[in-house]
Amino acid sequence: MKGEGSILPPRLNSAITTGEPFRGRSRYSPADLQTAVRSIARPRISVLTPAWACVVAALGLSIFGILAIQSVAPAEASRQVAFLCLGVIAAAGATVVHYRVYEFFSPLMMAVVLMLLVFVLIPSVPESIVRPRNGARRWITIPGLLEFQPSELAKIAYVLLLGVYLTTRRHYRHFLGISAPLVLTFIPMALILKEPDLGTSLLFLPTLFAMLVVAGSRLHHLLIIGVLGLALGASMYPVLEDHQKERIAALADHWTGKRAMLQDEGFQGNKAMTLVGAGQLTGLGGDDGRILVTRNRLPEDHNDMIFAVVSVRWGFLGAVAMWGMYVLLGLGAILTAAQTSEPYGRLVVIGLAAMLFAQMVVNTGMTVGLLPITGMTLPFVSYGGSSLISVWVMVGIILSVGLRWPQYLAREARDFDTFETED
């Protein structure tokens, strides 16, 4: 309690800091002492936190997205503004709630999300509630109210629950102990892949890897898991949907210089790469860029392929500026985790940031021809209500961690470095 003398009565504070017995009759009543103790045990909030960098980056990316959507779909841009307002409100609500509350309710949240993921796969559900789109069953519609993707909620619930496991167990530092986090990861992955949504399902593995690294898992164990994951991914090829196999084949054709699938599954990727290159260094501007996108008939130009629109309108410099905002968001999250002494908050911040950064990498990678087309949105930038609101909730949770410091008299948080390291 050294340095907190302004909170306790002077003589009582001196006795606590020096270890000397408290002698003499105090002039302070029991009510005074009770008030002083309550002031020590109160939750501490620090407004100065690097988590605000995440908020600034998220707001900049959202404005970036609205301007890009305005170039190709003005009506959707107006709705995106409304979605942004809802997202900011949702983020504020997530910030107000103490992040330890999420820790308590995370098992229930994950159970509800898994039930929703199973629900969208039930063929007998009426199309008014679950309507397939392009062969995928991803959306739940509440008539007259809203439409959302349970997979977006699954990303948040997964990070919150995995954080609970990693702060209450220690055997994940052993090779066999990683099996439980893997099972926790593969359950939502398998359900989302069945929708099918290959892109979203792939986000869980890098998130797991990042959280295990921060939690203190042995790196050589993680490398083995990574190799096994690559082997498992290759072995899953036979169970993929036909259109997913064709997209992988179209990417392979692109790499080898073949043009056989340019008018089929390779059409979207080829048009996206053409537009990215057309933007050159500084872009073509709003009007010329819109005309070029329209004439190239780029599918999902305001949604999955929004990075191509950004590139053709603002060029390479605009793309770099957008990537810089993601870097700012990632740095803000890393600094927030570094200043957080409580392990659960640290893991949640890193997990959410890893999820967002991995999604950005997958989206931009498929747009420039490095990865197969997976139907992945660009966080904060692509059009979509459930996508935008969910990523803003992630930012709100990161801010909730950053704003709150441990109580003065709180039990010292367990540090990952105190765990055993023997195999």
NUFILO-336047 format. One record per residue (C-alpha): x, y, z. Coordinates in steps of 0.5 Angstrom, whole numbers, padded with zeros to 4 digits, always signed. Example, Ala and Ser with C-alpha at 12.3 -4.5 7.8 and 13.67 -1.06 7.14 Angstrom:
2
+0025-0009+0016+0027-0002+0014
This chain:
423
+0000+0000+0000+0006+0004+0000+0005+0011-0004-0003+0011-0002-0003+0015+0004-0008+0020+0001-0013+0014+0002-0012+0011+0009-0012+0015+0015-0005+0017+0016-0003+0013+0023-0007+0007+0020-0003+0008+0013+0004+0008+0017+0002+0002+0021+0001-0002+0015+0007+0001+0011+0012+0000+0016+0009-0006+0019+0009-0003+0026+0003-0004+0031-0002+0001+0031-0002+0004+0038-0007+0009+0041-0014+0011+0041-0016+0013+0034-0020+0019+0033-0023+0015+0027-0030+0012+0028-0031+0005+0025-0035+0008+0019-0029+0012+0017-0025+0006+0017-0030+0002+0013-0031+0008+0008-0023+0008+0007-0023+0001+0006-0028+0001+0001-0024+0007-0003-0019+0002-0003-0023-0004-0006-0026+0000-0011-0025-0002-0018-0020+0002-0021-0021+0005-0028-0015+0009-0032-0018+0013-0038-0011+0013-0041-0010+0007-0044-0007+0004-0051-0014+0001-0052-0016+0008-0055-0012+0007-0061-0016+0001-0063-0022+0005-0062-0019+0010-0067-0017+0005-0072-0023+0002-0072-0027+0008-0073-0022+0010-0079-0023+0003-0082-0031+0004-0082-0030+0011-0085-0026+0008-0090-0031+0003-0092-0037+0007-0092-0033+0012-0097-0031+0005-0101-0038+0003-0101-0041+0009-0103-0037+0009-0110-0040+0003-0112-0047+0002-0108-0050+0009-0105-0056+0005-0102-0052+0000-0098-0047+0006-0096-0053+0009-0092-0055+0003-0089-0047+0002-0087-0048+0009-0083-0053+0006-0079-0050-0001-0078-0044+0004-0076-0048+0007-0071-0051+0001-0068-0044-0002-0068-0041+0004-0064-0047+0003-0059-0046-0004-0058-0038-0003-0057-0040+0002-0051-0045-0003-0048-0039-0008-0048-0034-0003-0045-0039-0001-0040-0039-0009-0038-0033-0011-0034-0029-0016-0038-0029-0021-0032-0037-0022-0033-0035-0025-0040-0031-0030-0036-0037-0032-0032-0042-0032-0037-0037-0035-0043-0039-0042-0042-0047-0040-0043-0045-0036-0049-0041-0041-0052-0047-0046-0051-0052-0042-0054-0048-0040-0060-0046-0048-0062-0054-0049-0061-0055-0043-0066-0049-0046-0071-0053-0053-0071-0060-0049-0072-0058-0046-0079-0056-0053-0081-0062-0056-0080-0066-0057-0087-0073-0057-0084-0072-0050-0081-0077-0045-0086-0073-0041-0091-0076-0035-0088-0072-0036-0082-0066-0039-0085-0065-0038-0092-0060-0041-0096-0055-0036-0100-0051-0039-0106-0052-0045-0103-0049-0043-0096-0054-0043-0089-0050-0038-0085-0056-0033-0084-0061-0033-0078-0067-0028-0080-0072-0025-0075-0078-0023-0079-0078-0015-0078-0073-0014-0074-0066-0017-0076-0061-0022-0079-0055-0024-0077-0049-0030-0078-0048-0034-0071-0041-0035-0074-0040-0028-0072-0042-0029-0065-0038-0036-0065-0031-0032-0066-0033-0028-0060-0035-0033-0055-0029-0038-0057-0024-0033-0055-0028-0031-0049-0028-0039-0047-0021-0041-0049-0019-0035-0045-0022-0038-0039-0019-0045-0040-0012-0042-0041-0013-0039-0034-0015-0044-0030-0011-0050-0033-0004-0051-0034-0003-0058-0037-0003-0054-0044+0004-0053-0043+0005-0061-0045+0004-0063-0051-0002-0068-0050-0005-0062-0046-0006-0058-0052-0011-0063-0054-0017-0060-0050-0016-0053-0053-0016-0056-0060-0022-0060-0059-0025-0053-0057-0023-0050-0063-0025-0056-0068-0032-0056-0065-0034-0049-0068-0030-0050-0074-0033-0056-0076-0040-0053-0076-0038-0047-0079-0035-0051-0085-0041-0055-0086-0045-0049-0087-0040-0048-0091-0036-0042-0089-0029-0044-0090-0026-0037-0089-0029-0036-0082-0027-0043-0080-0020-0042-0082-0020-0036-0077-0020-0040-0071-0013-0044-0072-0009-0037-0072-0013-0035-0066-0011-0041-0062-0004-0041-0064-0003-0033-0062-0007-0035-0055-0003-0041-0053+0004-0037-0055+0001-0031-0050-0001-0037-0045+0006-0040-0045+0006-0046-0049+0012-0049-0051+0014-0047-0058+0016-0053-0061+0010-0056-0059+0006-0051-0063+0010-0052-0069+0008-0059-0069+0001-0058-0068+0002-0053-0074+0005-0058-0078-0001-0063-0076-0006-0058-0078-0003-0057-0085-0003-0064-0086-0011-0064-0083-0012-0059-0088-0010-0062-0094-0013-0069-0092-0020-0065-0091-0020-0063-0099-0024-0069-0101-0030-0067-0096-0030-0060-0099-0036-0057-0103-0035-0057-0111-0035-0050-0111-0029-0050-0106-0025-0055-0110-0026-0051-0116-0024-0044-0113-0017-0048-0110-0016-0050-0117-0018-0043-0120-0012-0041-0116-0007-0046-0118-0009-0044-0125-0007-0037-0124-0001-0039-0120+0001-0043-0126-0001-0038-0132-0007-0042-0134-0013-0039-0136-0018-0045-0137-0022-0042-0131-0022-0035-0132-0030-0035-0134-0032-0039-0128-0029-0040-0121-0023-0036-0123-0027-0030-0126-0028-0026-0119-0021-0027-0117-0019-0025-0124-0023-0018-0124-0021-0017-0117-0013-0017-0119-0015-0013-0125-0018-0007-0121-0012-0008-0116-0007-0007-0121-0011-0001-0124-0011+0003-0118-0003+0004-0119+0000+0009-0114-0005+0014-0112-0012+0011-0115-0017+0013-0120-0022+0017-0116-0029+0016-0114-0032+0017-0121-0027+0014-0125-0026+0008-0120-0034+0007-0120-0034+0006-0128-0028+0002-0128-0031-0003-0123-0038-0003-0126-0035-0005-0133-0031-0010-0130-0037-0013-0127-0034-0015-0120-0038-0019-0116-0039-0017-0109-0036-0011-0110-0038-0008-0104-0038-0014-0099-0032-0019-0100-0028-0015-0106-0028-0009-0102-0021-0008-0102-0021-0008-0110-0025-0002-0109-0021+0001-0104-0015+0000-0109-0018+0002-0115-0020+0009-0112-0014+0011-0108-0009+0006-0111-0003+0003-0107-0002+0009-0102-0010+0008-0100-0009+0001-0099-0002+0002-0095-0006+0007-0091-0012+0002-0089-0006-0003-0087-0003+0002-0083-0010+0003-0079-0010-0005-0078-0003-0005-0075-0005+0001-0071-0011-0003-0068-0006-0009-0067-0001-0005-0064-0006-0002-0059-0008-0009-0057-0001-0011-0056+0000-0005-0051-0006-0006-0048-0005-0014-0046+0002-0012-0044+0000-0007-0039-0006-0012-0037-0003-0016-0031-0009-0020-0030-0008-0026-0035-0015-0027-0037-0016-0020-0040-0009-0021-0043-0011-0027-0047-0018-0024-0049-0015-0018-0052-0009-0022-0056-0015-0027-0058-0019-0022-0061-0014-0018-0064-0011-0024-0067-0018-0026-0070-0019-0019-0073-0012-0019-0076-0012-0026-0079-0019-0024-0082-0016-0018-0086-0010-0022-0088-0015-0028-0091-0019-0022-0095-0013-0018-0098-0010-0025-0099-0016-0027-0103-0017-0021-0107-0009-0020-0109-0009-0028-0111-0005-0031-0106-0011-0035-0103-0017-0038-0106-0024-0034-0105-0027-0036-0099-0033-0031-0098-0029-0027-0092-0031-0020-0091-0026-0015-0089-0027-0012-0082-0030-0006-0081-0029-0004-0088-0034-0009-0092-0041-0008-0092-0046-0012-0087-0049-0011-0081-0048-0017-0077-0040-0017-0079-0039-0009-0077-0043-0010-0070-0039-0016-0068-0032-0013-0070-0034-0007-0066-0036-0011-0060-0029-0014-0060-0026-0007-0060-0031-0005-0054-0029-0012-0050-0021-0010-0051-0023-0003-0049-0026-0006-0043-0020-0009-0041-0016-0003-0042-0020+0001-0038-0020-0003-0032-0014-0004-0027-0014-0009-0021-0017-0007-0015-0012-0004-0009-0013-0010-0005-0015-0015-0010-0011-0022-0010-0005-0022-0014-0006-0025-0021-0003-0032-0023+0002-0030-0028+0004-0035-0033+0011-0035-0032+0010-0039-0025+0007-0045-0028+0011-0051-0029+0016-0052-0035+0018-0059-0034+0015-0064-0039
